[in-house]
Amino acid sequence: MASKTAAVLPTDVAREVIDPHSYAEWDSLLDTFDRLRDESPVALVQPEDGELFDPFWLVTRYEDVMRISKDNATFLNNPRPVVFSLRDAIEFSRKATGSNMLVDSLVVFDAPIHPKYRRLTQDWFMPRNLAKMEDEIHSIANATVDRLIAAGPEVDFVQLVSGPYPLHVVMQILGVPEEDEPRMQMLTQKLFGGQDADLSGTGMENMTPDQVVQLVAGAVQTFEEYFAKLAAQRRANPTDDVASVIANATVDGDPLPERDMAGYYIIVATAGHDTTSASTAGAMMALAQDPDQWARVKADRSLLPGIVEEAIRWTTPVQHFMRTAAKDVEIGGQSIKKGDWLMINYVSANHDPAQFDDPRKFDAARSPNRHLAFGAGAHQCLGLHLARMEMKILFETLLDRIESIELAGEPKRAVSTFVGGLKTLPIRFQAS
């Protein structure tokens, strides 16, 4: 039976969940989620007077997050924002674009539009097609490790390896020239890392919410202008890259609207590297913290897929998404009303001991490992096979050429509620 009185989170706990700085203090945040799963697995986050966000339900248990993720008819990505947003940001977006989101992409759409758009590139991202890129990705991995060894023996792994490597791969897939990659990285950091002063480099921590929104909107506009030119080039001279597929796609006999096409490019360009960067850095941190595990996988490469999968769970780069209830429903004993906003927190779900034994432990042999870092259901990450392949190829190359590795300082996580992970990972290594 549904409870008659909604469970409401205490103010201090609610603020911790939406404060981007909390996600940089990982262990403390996981402690909070442990308590919430036990005491209030589905609870209402209410704004206090003067606070600039709408109320929403926080969902923390794996079972409930999985249920919501798979039921795309009951829990919609539209009409409310799909990422936690302040009212000022939502209002700005409506005025600027007519949408609740600055970028309308695959992430935002529901059926019947979403499956039609997803099918446009789905085959391209399947393992059979991605196999054609293995040699090229091996070359990128080798060049990346060349730079690592040349810069060693002490480096920041994020800056030198886990940041640029997946960026270069996804830009090759999109057909973006290598000289434009730093620009793509900078724009992505404004879009996803703007809450972190070190990543955004823009002084956002001293800005008003309205100023931050305008800065992010400027990054979106720059992306849109760049990809509009790329699309025009691919319509004139198609190639076999994803950029050409998107530029020349039709849905129900019509080309994609300009805004939807721009959103498609942006989601592939940004989500296609920032998340893989975070998982790659997470895997390296775990291995650097456990030199014996590095030695084991160096001797037995059959362990590598488990390390990749566990790193994705353990890191959980996409930390949450929002959903909107399409009808009255009960979740975790709470009565959710039609139109209510919900946060499905993947960090908490991926650390739920009801699903994962000793979830804070990095366990390369974990099986099964049905984590939610890629989401589930119709909106499961389109690039999951690419992410796994990129990480496997990079670590094969590292294991071939690096004898030993250890931490050379304290890793630091990004300040971000949405896409997060390590922003620095100081390591010391010995080349083979």
C-alpha positions in Angstrom: 0.0 0.0 0.0 1.2 3.5 -0.7 2.1 5.7 2.3 -0.4 8.4 3.2 2.4 10.8 4.1 5.3 11.4 1.7 8.8 10.8 3.0 10.5 14.1 2.8 14.3 14.4 3.0 15.8 16.5 5.7 17.1 19.8 4.3 20.8 19.0 4.9 20.5 15.6 3.2 18.6 17.0 0.3 21.2 19.7 -0.3 24.0 17.2 -0.3 22.3 15.2 -3.1 22.0 18.3 -5.4 25.3 20.0 -4.4 27.9 19.3 -7.1 30.7 19.5 -4.5 29.2 16.4 -2.8 30.1 14.3 -5.8 33.7 15.3 -5.4 33.6 13.9 -1.8 32.8 10.4 -3.0 33.0 8.3 0.2 30.9 10.7 2.2 28.3 10.8 -0.5 28.2 7.0 -0.7 27.7 6.9 3.1 24.6 9.2 2.6 23.2 7.0 -0.1 23.7 3.9 2.2 21.5 5.5 4.8 18.9 6.7 2.3 18.5 3.2 0.7 17.8 1.8 4.2 15.7 4.6 5.6 14.1 6.6 2.7 14.7 4.8 -0.6 12.2 7.0 -2.4 11.9 10.5 -0.8 10.7 13.9 -1.7 13.3 16.8 -2.1 11.5 20.0 -1.3 12.9 23.5 -1.9 13.0 25.9 0.9 11.8 29.5 0.5 13.8 31.3 -2.1 15.5 28.1 -3.5 15.5 28.0 -7.3 14.4 24.4 -8.1 11.2 22.4 -8.3 10.5 19.5 -5.9 11.4 16.1 -7.1 11.5 12.5 -5.8 15.0 11.0 -5.2 15.2 7.3 -6.0 18.2 5.4 -4.6 17.6 1.7 -4.7 18.9 -0.4 -7.6 15.6 -2.3 -8.0 13.6 1.0 -8.3 16.0 2.7 -10.6 16.0 -0.3 -12.9 12.2 -0.4 -12.9 12.0 3.3 -13.8 14.7 3.0 -16.4 13.0 0.2 -18.2 9.4 1.6 -18.1 9.7 4.4 -20.6 5.9 4.6 -21.1 5.3 5.5 -17.4 8.5 7.5 -16.8 9.1 10.1 -19.5 12.2 12.0 -20.5 9.9 14.9 -21.5 8.2 17.2 -20.8 10.3 18.2 -17.8 14.1 18.5 -18.0 16.0 15.2 -18.1 18.9 16.5 -16.0 18.4 18.3 -12.7 18.0 22.0 -13.5 17.4 25.2 -11.7 14.2 27.2 -12.6 16.3 30.0 -14.1 18.0 27.5 -16.4 14.7 26.0 -17.5 13.1 29.4 -18.1 16.2 30.6 -20.1 16.0 27.5 -22.2 12.3 27.9 -22.9 12.9 31.5 -24.1 15.9 30.7 -26.1 14.8 27.4 -27.8 11.2 26.7 -26.9 12.3 23.6 -25.1 13.0 22.8 -21.4 16.5 21.7 -22.5 19.2 23.8 -24.3 20.0 20.7 -26.4 17.3 18.4 -27.8 18.9 15.1 -28.4 18.3 11.3 -28.2 18.4 11.7 -24.4 15.5 14.0 -24.4 13.0 12.4 -26.8 10.3 9.9 -25.9 8.5 7.5 -28.2 7.5 7.6 -31.0 10.3 10.1 -32.0 13.1 8.5 -29.9 13.1 4.9 -31.5 13.0 6.5 -35.0 16.0 8.7 -34.2 17.9 6.0 -32.4 17.6 3.6 -35.4 19.4 6.1 -37.6 22.8 5.3 -36.0 22.2 2.1 -34.0 23.7 -0.2 -36.6 26.8 1.9 -36.8 27.5 1.5 -33.1 27.0 -2.3 -33.1 30.0 -4.5 -32.6 30.0 -5.9 -36.1 30.5 -2.4 -37.6 32.8 -1.2 -34.8 35.1 -4.1 -35.6 36.1 -2.2 -38.8 37.6 0.5 -36.5 39.7 -1.8 -34.3 43.0 -1.2 -36.2 42.5 2.6 -36.1 41.7 2.6 -32.4 44.8 0.4 -31.8 46.9 3.0 -33.6 45.3 5.8 -31.4 46.0 3.8 -28.3 49.6 3.2 -29.2 50.2 6.8 -30.0 48.6 7.7 -26.7 50.9 5.3 -24.8 53.9 6.7 -26.7 53.1 10.1 -25.3 52.6 8.7 -21.8 56.0 6.9 -21.8 57.8 10.0 -23.3 56.4 12.1 -20.5 57.0 9.6 -17.6 57.7 8.3 -15.2 55.3 10.6 -13.2 52.2 12.0 -15.0 48.6 13.0 -14.6 46.9 10.1 -16.3 43.7 12.1 -16.9 45.4 15.0 -18.7 47.7 12.8 -20.7 45.7 9.6 -21.4 42.1 9.2 -20.3 41.1 12.7 -21.4 42.5 12.9 -24.9 42.3 9.2 -26.0 38.5 8.8 -26.1 38.1 12.3 -27.4 40.3 11.5 -30.4 38.4 8.2 -31.0 35.0 9.8 -31.1 36.2 12.8 -33.2 37.5 10.3 -35.7 34.1 8.7 -35.8 32.4 12.0 -36.3 35.0 13.2 -38.9 36.1 16.2 -36.8 39.7 17.3 -37.8 42.3 16.6 -35.1 43.1 20.3 -34.9 39.6 21.0 -33.7 39.7 18.5 -30.9 40.9 21.0 -28.2 37.9 23.2 -29.0 35.5 20.2 -28.7 37.1 19.4 -25.3 36.7 22.9 -24.1 33.1 23.1 -25.2 32.3 19.8 -23.6 33.8 20.9 -20.3 31.6 24.0 -20.4 28.6 21.8 -21.0 29.3 19.0 -18.5 32.1 20.3 -16.2 30.9 23.9 -15.7 30.3 23.4 -12.0 34.0 22.6 -11.5 36.3 25.6 -11.6 39.4 23.6 -12.6 37.6 22.0 -15.6 35.6 25.0 -16.9 38.3 27.5 -16.5 35.7 30.2 -16.6 35.3 31.4 -13.1 31.8 29.9 -12.9 32.0 29.5 -9.2 31.7 33.3 -8.9 28.8 33.6 -11.4 25.1 33.9 -10.8 23.0 31.0 -12.0 21.8 33.2 -14.9 25.3 34.0 -16.0 26.2 30.3 -15.8 23.2 29.4 -18.0 24.2 32.0 -20.5 27.7 30.7 -20.7 26.5 27.1 -21.3 24.1 28.4 -23.9 27.0 30.1 -25.7 28.8 26.7 -25.7 25.7 25.0 -27.2 25.4 27.7 -29.9 29.1 27.3 -30.8 28.6 23.5 -31.1 25.5 24.0 -33.2 27.3 26.4 -35.6 30.3 24.0 -35.9 28.1 21.0 -36.7 25.9 22.8 -39.1 29.0 23.4 -41.2 30.1 19.8 -40.8 26.6 18.6 -41.8 26.7 20.7 -45.0 30.1 19.3 -45.9 28.8 15.7 -45.4 25.7 16.3 -47.5 27.9 17.6 -50.3 30.5 14.9 -49.9 29.3 11.9 -47.9 31.8 9.6 -46.3 31.4 6.5 -44.1 31.5 8.3 -40.8 28.7 9.0 -38.3 28.6 12.6 -39.3 27.5 11.6 -42.8 24.8 9.2 -41.4 23.3 12.1 -39.4 23.6 14.7 -42.1 21.8 12.6 -44.7 19.3 10.9 -42.4 15.6 11.0 -43.1 12.7 10.2 -40.7 9.3 9.5 -42.2 10.7 10.7 -45.5 11.9 14.1 -44.2 15.4 15.3 -43.2 16.0 15.9 -39.5 15.1 19.4 -38.3 18.2 21.6 -37.8 17.8 21.7 -34.1 17.4 17.9 -33.8 20.3 17.3 -36.1 22.5 19.6 -34.0 21.4 17.8 -30.8 22.3 14.5 -32.4 25.8 15.7 -33.2 26.3 17.2 -29.8 25.3 14.1 -27.8 27.6 11.9 -29.8 30.5 14.4 -29.6 30.2 15.1 -25.9 28.7 12.0 -24.2 30.9 9.9 -26.5 34.2 10.8 -24.8 33.7 12.4 -21.4 32.0 9.3 -19.9 34.6 6.9 -21.3 37.3 9.2 -20.0 35.9 8.9 -16.5 35.6 5.1 -16.6 39.2 4.8 -18.0 40.6 6.9 -15.3 38.6 4.9 -12.7 40.1 1.6 -14.0 43.6 3.0 -13.8 43.1 4.3 -10.3 41.9 0.9 -9.1 44.8 -0.8 -10.7 47.3 1.7 -9.4 45.9 1.2 -5.9 46.4 -2.5 -6.2 49.8 -3.4 -7.9 49.1 -7.1 -7.5 45.9 -6.8 -9.6 48.0 -5.0 -12.3 50.4 -8.0 -12.3 47.6 -10.5 -12.4 45.9 -9.0 -15.4 49.2 -8.4 -17.1 49.8 -12.1 -16.9 46.2 -13.1 -17.7 44.4 -10.9 -20.2 41.1 -12.9 -19.8 40.6 -10.7 -16.7 40.5 -7.5 -18.7 36.8 -7.5 -19.7 35.9 -7.8 -16.0 38.2 -4.9 -15.1 36.5 -2.7 -17.8 33.0 -3.6 -16.7 33.8 -3.1 -13.1 35.4 0.3 -13.7 32.3 1.5 -15.5 30.1 0.4 -12.5 32.5 1.6 -9.8 33.0 5.0 -11.5 29.4 5.6 -12.7 30.2 8.6 -15.0 26.6 9.6 -15.6 25.5 10.2 -12.1 21.7 10.7 -12.5 18.9 11.4 -14.9 15.5 12.8 -14.3 12.1 11.3 -15.3 8.6 12.6 -15.3 5.6 10.4 -14.3 3.1 10.0 -17.1 0.5 8.7 -14.6 -0.1 8.0 -10.9 2.2 5.2 -9.8 3.7 3.7 -6.6 7.5 3.4 -6.2 9.1 2.2 -3.0 5.9 2.7 -1.0 5.5 6.3 -2.1 2.6 7.7 -4.1 4.0 9.4 -7.2 1.5 11.6 -9.0 1.2 12.2 -12.7 3.6 15.1 -13.6 5.9 14.5 -10.7 9.6 14.8 -11.3 12.0 12.0 -10.2 15.8 11.7 -10.0 17.1 8.2 -10.6 20.5 8.2 -9.0 22.8 5.8 -10.7 25.7 6.4 -8.2 23.4 5.1 -5.4 22.0 2.2 -7.5 25.4 1.0 -8.6 26.5 0.9 -4.9 23.4 -0.9 -3.6 24.5 -4.0 -1.6 21.2 -5.7 -2.4 22.5 -6.0 -5.9 26.3 -5.8 -5.5 28.2 -7.6 -2.8 30.7 -5.2 -1.1 29.9 -2.5 -3.7 32.7 -0.1 -2.8 35.3 -2.8 -3.5 36.7 -2.8 -7.1 36.2 -6.5 -8.0 37.3 -7.4 -11.5 35.8 -10.9 -11.0 32.3 -9.5 -10.1 29.7 -11.7 -11.8 27.0 -11.0 -12.6 27.6 -7.3 -13.0 24.3 -5.9 -14.2 25.2 -2.3 -13.4 23.2 0.8 -14.5 26.1 3.0 -15.6 24.8 2.7 -19.2 21.1 3.0 -18.1 18.6 0.4 -19.2 15.6 0.0 -21.5 15.0 2.1 -24.6 17.4 4.8 -23.5 20.3 2.5 -22.7 23.6 4.2 -23.9 23.9 4.0 -27.7 27.7 3.9 -27.4 28.2 1.2 -24.8 29.9 -1.3 -27.2 32.3 1.5 -28.4 33.2 2.5 -24.8 34.0 -1.1 -23.8 36.1 -1.6 -27.0 38.0 1.6 -26.5 38.8 0.8 -22.9 39.8 -2.8 -23.7 42.2 -1.8 -26.5 43.8 1.0 -24.4 44.4 -1.3 -21.5 45.8 -4.1 -23.7 48.3 -1.5 -25.0 49.1 -0.3 -21.5 49.6 -3.8 -20.2 51.9 -4.6 -23.1 54.1 -1.6 -22.5 53.9 -0.7 -18.8 55.6 -3.0 -16.3 54.3 -1.5 -13.1 52.2 1.4 -11.8 51.3 3.1 -8.6 49.7 6.3 -7.3 52.0 9.4 -7.2 49.5 11.6 -5.3 45.9 12.0 -4.3 43.3 11.6 -7.2 40.6 14.3 -7.3 37.1 14.0 -8.6 35.2 16.6 -10.6 32.6 18.9 -8.9 29.5 17.9 -10.9 26.0 16.6 -10.3 25.6 15.1 -13.8 28.6 13.7 -15.5 31.5 13.1 -13.1 34.7 11.2 -12.5 38.4 11.9 -11.8 39.8 15.2 -12.9 43.3 14.4 -11.8 45.1 11.0 -11.4 48.8 11.4 -10.5 50.6 8.1 -11.3 54.1 6.8 -11.3 55.0 4.0 -13.7 57.8 1.9 -15.1 57.8 1.1 -18.8 58.5 -2.4 -19.9 
